[in-house]
């Protein structure tokens, strides 16, 4: 009966959060500090309060719901994930982890348990990096990797800084240091997330228990040439930024493949100026996302792509500028928490596997200050960042079963 109750609770929360989108009928579009963000945060805070949690928001807009432990002064076990989305994304990426946290607290209340260690549920902003071009922003602030200066430097496509968007939403980037958590205040950080890949579904397995998260680097490349008339400028007298970009981009996949260790590189965003049909492009900016479980392969791939950009731009009389807004090393999660999750999965008779995560998650950032654990639940057809993204609610509840048991062990309730 508990399983049914948990499944229905998870479904109710996820269906409600899915309503807070800027693109109804076309997937979830919920940018950080937007009106849809406010709607979602109001709902999350309401649900936390309904569970009797102490609710607070930090300086940059992360939401905490706290259940005090029976002993004062002990570090907290945190369950968390993010509630922002990519444009036209799905309803499960991020929110599945938040509602799992709410479900765990609800089970504790239903069973009248008293944790010795405090338990916190955290809903994080700006994990995707869609708004300001910097993924894992909130967790990076919380762990002290970035601060106020960076929040003023990061800008959205309208040229507005993250700091200004925060101010518009009632938060204060100038007080970002107050959002930093002391490592001594956190016993563990746990996250449940959809797999965003096909492995669990194809293997007919219930959950994945992650032991390593790949390292991630992001490059922003700007190529500057010279605009000119498309009909009157001879081919040998052009400085065409787009032609130069295409030569660079076409070689990037081969660099990643040669690096081995399942290293991948993706050019996912491209902007062209002045973007006219009869004008030679004067400026191109594009992103490069690079991932590998092997740090040496990751660094070598970055170096080779930077060398490629410089080499090709010099050939084409193009000026190049390269910025690296993100670098996170491959992250090994806490072996003792991984083993604890494995034991609970075995006790519950679940089909599970140990997995490497090819996607970045807030868990990898929190690993810099505390022990971490990450559970995956299956994604239908491996689909994510898409309106048709789907994970069965009952399968999320199976992951929540393991999360609940893990939390009971860590909080000693």
C-alpha positions as CSV (number, residue, x, y, z in Angstrom):
1,X,0.0,0.0,0.0
2,X,2.9,2.3,0.8
3,X,4.2,1.8,-2.8
4,X,0.9,2.9,-4.3
5,X,0.7,5.9,-2.0
6,X,4.2,6.9,-2.9
7,X,3.6,6.5,-6.6
8,X,0.5,8.6,-6.6
9,X,2.2,11.3,-4.5
10,X,5.1,11.4,-6.9
11,X,2.7,11.6,-9.9
12,X,0.7,14.4,-8.3
13,X,3.8,16.5,-7.7
14,X,5.3,16.0,-11.1
15,X,2.1,16.6,-13.0
16,X,1.6,19.9,-11.1
17,X,5.2,21.1,-11.7
18,X,4.8,20.3,-15.4
19,X,2.0,22.9,-15.5
20,X,4.6,25.7,-14.8
21,X,5.9,26.1,-18.3
22,X,6.3,28.9,-20.8
23,X,5.4,26.5,-23.7
24,X,2.2,24.7,-22.8
25,X,1.7,21.6,-25.0
26,X,5.3,21.9,-26.3
27,X,7.3,20.6,-23.3
28,X,8.6,22.2,-20.2
29,X,10.3,25.5,-20.6
30,X,11.2,26.9,-17.2
31,X,14.1,29.3,-17.1
32,X,15.6,30.3,-13.8
33,X,14.1,33.5,-12.3
34,X,11.2,33.5,-14.8
35,X,7.5,33.7,-14.0
36,X,7.4,29.9,-14.4
37,X,10.3,29.6,-11.9
38,X,8.3,31.6,-9.4
39,X,5.2,29.4,-9.9
40,X,7.3,26.3,-9.4
41,X,9.1,27.6,-6.3
42,X,5.8,28.7,-4.7
43,X,4.5,25.2,-5.2
44,X,7.6,23.6,-3.8
45,X,7.6,25.8,-0.7
46,X,4.0,25.1,-0.2
47,X,4.6,21.3,-0.3
48,X,7.5,21.6,2.1
49,X,5.5,23.6,4.6
50,X,2.7,21.0,4.3
51,X,5.2,18.4,5.5
52,X,6.2,20.6,8.5
53,X,9.6,21.5,7.1
54,X,11.4,24.7,8.0
55,X,11.6,26.5,4.6
56,X,14.1,29.1,3.5
57,X,15.6,30.5,0.3
58,X,19.2,31.4,0.0
59,X,20.6,34.6,-1.6
60,X,20.5,33.2,-5.1
61,X,17.1,31.4,-4.9
62,X,17.8,27.8,-3.9
63,X,15.0,26.4,-1.7
64,X,15.6,24.5,1.4
65,X,13.2,22.5,3.5
66,X,14.6,21.2,6.8
67,X,13.5,18.5,9.2
68,X,15.5,18.8,12.4
69,X,17.3,15.9,13.9
70,X,16.9,14.8,17.5
71,X,20.4,16.0,18.4
72,X,21.5,19.5,17.9
73,X,24.7,20.5,16.0
74,X,24.9,17.4,13.7
75,X,25.5,17.8,9.9
76,X,22.5,17.4,7.6
77,X,21.8,14.8,5.0
78,X,20.6,16.6,1.9
79,X,18.4,15.2,-0.9
80,X,18.3,17.6,-3.9
81,X,18.0,18.3,-7.6
82,X,17.1,21.2,-9.9
83,X,13.8,22.6,-11.1
84,X,15.0,24.7,-14.1
85,X,14.7,23.2,-17.6
86,X,16.0,23.4,-21.1
87,X,13.7,25.0,-23.7
88,X,10.9,22.5,-24.7
89,X,12.3,19.9,-22.3
90,X,10.6,17.2,-20.2
91,X,8.8,17.2,-16.9
92,X,11.1,14.7,-15.2
93,X,14.7,16.0,-15.6
94,X,15.4,17.6,-12.2
95,X,11.9,17.6,-10.6
96,X,12.0,13.8,-10.2
97,X,14.7,14.3,-7.7
98,X,13.0,17.0,-5.8
99,X,9.7,15.2,-5.5
100,X,11.6,12.1,-4.3
101,X,12.9,14.2,-1.5
102,X,9.4,15.3,-0.6
103,X,8.3,11.7,-0.8
104,X,11.0,10.5,1.6
105,X,10.0,13.2,4.1
106,X,6.3,12.1,3.7
107,X,7.3,8.5,4.5
108,X,9.2,9.6,7.6
109,X,6.1,11.5,8.7
110,X,3.7,8.6,7.9
111,X,5.9,6.2,9.9
112,X,6.4,8.7,12.7
113,X,10.2,8.3,12.5
114,X,12.6,10.7,14.2
115,X,16.0,11.1,12.5
116,X,19.0,11.7,14.7
117,X,20.7,13.8,12.0
118,X,18.8,16.6,10.3
119,X,17.4,16.0,6.8
120,X,17.1,18.7,4.2
121,X,15.4,18.7,0.8
122,X,16.9,21.3,-1.6
123,X,15.5,22.5,-4.9
124,X,18.3,24.1,-7.0
125,X,18.2,26.8,-9.7
126,X,20.1,26.9,-12.9
127,X,21.6,23.5,-13.3
128,X,21.1,23.3,-17.0
129,X,23.0,26.4,-17.9
130,X,20.4,27.4,-20.5
131,X,19.9,30.9,-19.2
132,X,23.4,32.0,-18.6
133,X,25.7,29.6,-20.5
134,X,27.1,28.1,-17.3
135,X,25.8,24.7,-16.1
136,X,25.7,23.6,-12.5
137,X,25.6,27.3,-11.4
138,X,23.7,27.0,-8.1
139,X,25.6,24.1,-6.7
140,X,28.8,25.8,-7.7
141,X,27.8,28.8,-5.6
142,X,26.8,26.6,-2.7
143,X,30.1,24.9,-2.7
144,X,32.1,28.1,-3.1
145,X,33.4,27.4,-6.6
146,X,32.0,30.6,-8.0
147,X,30.7,33.8,-6.3
148,X,29.3,37.3,-6.8
149,X,31.8,38.4,-9.5
150,X,31.0,35.4,-11.7
151,X,27.2,36.1,-11.3
152,X,27.8,39.6,-12.7
153,X,29.9,38.2,-15.6
154,X,27.4,35.5,-16.7
155,X,24.8,36.9,-19.1
156,X,21.7,35.6,-20.9
157,X,21.0,36.1,-24.6
158,X,19.5,39.5,-23.9
159,X,22.8,40.6,-22.4
160,X,21.3,40.7,-18.9
161,X,23.5,39.4,-16.1
162,X,22.6,36.5,-13.8
163,X,23.0,39.0,-10.9
164,X,20.4,41.3,-12.4
165,X,17.9,38.5,-13.1
166,X,18.3,37.4,-9.5
167,X,17.6,41.0,-8.3
168,X,14.5,41.2,-10.5
169,X,13.3,38.0,-8.8
170,X,14.0,39.3,-5.3
171,X,17.4,37.7,-4.7
172,X,20.8,39.2,-4.1
173,X,24.0,38.1,-5.9
174,X,26.0,40.4,-3.7
175,X,25.2,38.1,-0.8
176,X,26.2,34.9,-2.7
177,X,28.8,34.1,-0.1
178,X,26.0,33.6,2.4
179,X,24.7,30.8,0.3
180,X,27.9,28.8,0.7
181,X,27.5,25.7,2.9
182,X,30.4,24.7,5.2
183,X,31.5,21.2,4.6
184,X,31.2,20.5,8.3
185,X,27.4,21.2,8.0
186,X,26.7,18.5,5.4
187,X,26.9,14.8,6.2
188,X,25.9,13.7,2.6
189,X,24.3,14.8,-0.6
190,X,21.9,12.4,-2.3
191,X,20.2,12.8,-5.7
192,X,17.7,10.8,-7.7
193,X,17.7,11.6,-11.4
194,X,16.3,10.1,-14.6
195,X,18.9,8.2,-16.6
196,X,18.5,10.3,-19.8
197,X,19.8,7.3,-21.7
198,X,18.5,3.9,-22.9
199,X,20.6,1.5,-20.8
200,X,18.3,0.7,-17.9
201,X,15.2,0.3,-20.0
202,X,16.9,-1.9,-22.6
203,X,18.4,-4.1,-19.8
204,X,15.0,-4.2,-18.1
205,X,16.5,-3.0,-14.8
206,X,14.9,-0.9,-12.1
207,X,17.6,1.5,-11.0
208,X,21.2,2.5,-11.7
209,X,23.6,3.3,-8.9
210,X,26.2,5.7,-10.1
211,X,29.9,5.4,-9.1
212,X,31.5,7.9,-11.5
213,X,30.2,11.1,-13.2
214,X,32.2,12.1,-16.3
215,X,34.2,15.3,-16.4
216,X,32.7,18.1,-18.3
217,X,34.3,21.1,-20.1
218,X,32.5,23.8,-22.0
219,X,34.2,26.2,-24.5
220,X,32.8,29.3,-26.0
221,X,34.5,30.1,-29.4
222,X,34.2,33.5,-31.1
223,X,35.4,33.9,-34.7
224,X,35.6,37.4,-36.2
225,X,36.1,38.0,-39.9
226,X,34.8,40.7,-42.2
227,X,31.3,41.3,-43.6
228,X,30.9,42.0,-47.3
229,X,28.5,41.8,-50.2
230,X,27.8,38.2,-51.2
231,X,27.9,39.1,-54.9
232,X,30.7,41.5,-55.2
233,X,33.4,40.1,-52.9
234,X,35.7,37.6,-54.7
235,X,36.2,34.3,-53.0
236,X,39.9,34.8,-52.6
237,X,39.4,38.2,-50.8
238,X,37.0,37.0,-48.1
239,X,37.3,36.6,-44.4
240,X,34.2,34.4,-43.9
241,X,33.7,33.6,-40.3
242,X,31.1,30.9,-41.0
243,X,33.2,29.0,-43.5
244,X,36.0,29.0,-41.0
245,X,33.7,27.8,-38.2
246,X,32.4,25.0,-40.4
247,X,35.9,23.7,-41.1
248,X,36.7,23.7,-37.3
249,X,33.4,22.1,-36.3
250,X,33.6,19.3,-38.9
251,X,36.9,18.1,-37.3
252,X,35.8,18.2,-33.6
253,X,34.1,14.7,-33.7
254,X,37.3,13.1,-34.9
255,X,39.3,14.6,-32.1
256,X,36.9,13.3,-29.5
257,X,36.8,9.8,-31.1
258,X,40.6,9.6,-31.2
259,X,40.7,10.5,-27.4
260,X,39.1,7.2,-26.5
261,X,37.5,6.4,-23.1
262,X,34.1,7.2,-24.6
263,X,35.1,10.9,-24.9
264,X,32.4,12.9,-26.6
265,X,32.3,16.5,-28.0
266,X,29.3,18.4,-29.1
267,X,28.7,21.7,-30.8
268,X,25.2,22.5,-29.7
269,X,24.9,26.3,-30.2
270,X,25.8,28.5,-33.1
271,X,25.2,32.2,-33.7
272,X,25.9,34.0,-36.9
273,X,26.2,37.7,-37.6
274,X,24.8,39.6,-39.4
275,X,22.9,36.5,-40.4
276,X,21.7,37.8,-43.8
277,X,21.3,35.7,-46.9
278,X,23.3,38.1,-49.1
279,X,26.0,39.1,-46.5
280,X,29.3,37.4,-45.8
281,X,29.2,36.4,-42.1
282,X,31.5,38.6,-40.0
283,X,31.2,36.9,-36.7
284,X,30.3,33.4,-35.5
285,X,30.1,32.2,-31.9
286,X,29.6,28.5,-31.0
287,X,29.8,26.3,-28.0
288,X,31.7,23.1,-27.5
289,X,30.7,20.6,-24.8
290,X,33.4,18.0,-24.0
291,X,32.9,15.0,-21.7
292,X,35.1,12.0,-20.6
293,X,35.5,9.7,-17.7
294,X,39.2,10.0,-18.1
295,X,40.7,13.4,-17.1
296,X,43.7,13.1,-19.3
297,X,41.5,12.4,-22.3
298,X,39.3,15.4,-21.4
299,X,42.3,17.8,-21.1
300,X,43.9,16.5,-24.3
301,X,40.7,17.0,-26.2
302,X,40.3,20.5,-24.9
303,X,43.9,21.3,-25.9
304,X,43.5,19.8,-29.4
305,X,40.3,21.7,-30.1
306,X,41.9,25.0,-29.0
307,X,44.9,24.3,-31.2
308,X,42.5,23.5,-34.1
309,X,40.6,26.8,-33.7
310,X,43.8,28.8,-33.7
311,X,45.3,26.9,-36.7
312,X,42.2,27.2,-38.9
313,X,41.4,30.8,-38.0
314,X,45.0,31.8,-38.9
315,X,44.6,30.2,-42.3
316,X,41.4,32.1,-43.0
317,X,42.5,35.5,-41.8
318,X,40.1,35.2,-38.9
319,X,40.5,36.4,-35.3
320,X,39.6,33.8,-32.7
321,X,38.8,34.2,-29.0
322,X,38.2,31.2,-26.8
323,X,36.7,31.2,-23.3
324,X,36.3,28.1,-21.0
325,X,33.4,28.9,-18.7
326,X,33.2,25.4,-17.2
327,X,35.6,22.7,-16.2
328,X,34.6,19.9,-13.8
329,X,36.9,16.9,-13.3
330,X,35.5,13.3,-13.5
331,X,34.0,12.6,-10.1
332,X,34.0,9.4,-8.1
333,X,31.1,9.3,-5.8
334,X,31.4,8.0,-2.2
335,X,32.1,4.3,-2.3
336,X,30.5,3.7,1.1
337,X,27.2,5.4,0.0
338,X,27.3,3.5,-3.3
339,X,27.6,0.3,-1.3
340,X,24.8,1.3,1.0
341,X,22.5,1.9,-1.9
342,X,23.5,-1.4,-3.5
343,X,22.7,-3.2,-0.2
344,X,19.2,-1.6,0.0
345,X,18.5,-2.4,-3.7
346,X,19.4,-6.0,-3.0
347,X,17.2,-6.2,0.1
348,X,14.3,-4.9,-1.9
349,X,14.9,-7.4,-4.7
350,X,15.4,-4.7,-7.3
351,X,17.3,-5.2,-10.6
352,X,20.1,-2.8,-10.6
353,X,23.5,-2.0,-12.1
354,X,26.4,0.2,-11.3
355,X,26.7,3.0,-13.9
356,X,28.9,5.8,-15.1
357,X,26.9,9.0,-15.7
358,X,27.6,10.7,-19.0
359,X,25.5,13.7,-17.9
360,X,26.6,16.3,-15.4
361,X,24.6,16.5,-12.2
362,X,24.7,18.7,-9.1
363,X,25.9,15.7,-7.2
364,X,29.4,16.0,-8.8
365,X,29.7,19.6,-7.5
366,X,28.6,18.6,-4.0
367,X,31.2,15.9,-4.1
368,X,33.7,18.7,-3.5
369,X,32.4,19.3,0.0
370,X,30.7,16.0,1.2
371,X,30.0,12.4,0.5
372,X,27.6,11.9,-2.4
373,X,25.3,9.3,-3.9
374,X,23.3,9.2,-7.1
375,X,20.4,6.9,-8.2
376,X,19.2,6.7,-11.8
377,X,15.7,5.6,-12.9
378,X,14.9,4.4,-16.4
379,X,14.1,6.8,-19.2
380,X,11.6,5.6,-21.8
381,X,13.4,5.2,-25.2
382,X,16.4,6.9,-23.6
383,X,14.8,10.3,-24.3
384,X,15.5,13.5,-22.4
385,X,15.6,17.2,-23.0
386,X,12.5,16.6,-25.2
387,X,8.8,17.1,-24.6
388,X,8.3,13.3,-24.8
389,X,10.7,12.6,-22.0
390,X,9.1,10.0,-19.7
391,X,9.7,7.8,-16.7
392,X,7.0,5.7,-15.2
393,X,5.9,7.1,-11.8
394,X,6.1,3.6,-10.3
395,X,9.7,3.3,-11.4
396,X,10.5,6.6,-9.7
397,X,8.9,5.2,-6.6
398,X,11.2,2.2,-6.7
399,X,14.1,4.6,-6.8
400,X,12.5,6.5,-3.9
401,X,12.3,3.2,-2.0
402,X,16.1,2.9,-2.1
403,X,16.5,6.6,-1.4
404,X,14.3,6.3,1.7
405,X,16.2,3.3,3.0
406,X,19.5,5.1,2.4
407,X,18.3,8.2,4.2
408,X,17.1,6.1,7.1
409,X,20.6,4.6,7.4
410,X,22.4,8.0,7.1
411,X,20.1,10.0,9.4
412,X,19.8,7.1,11.8
413,X,16.0,7.1,12.1
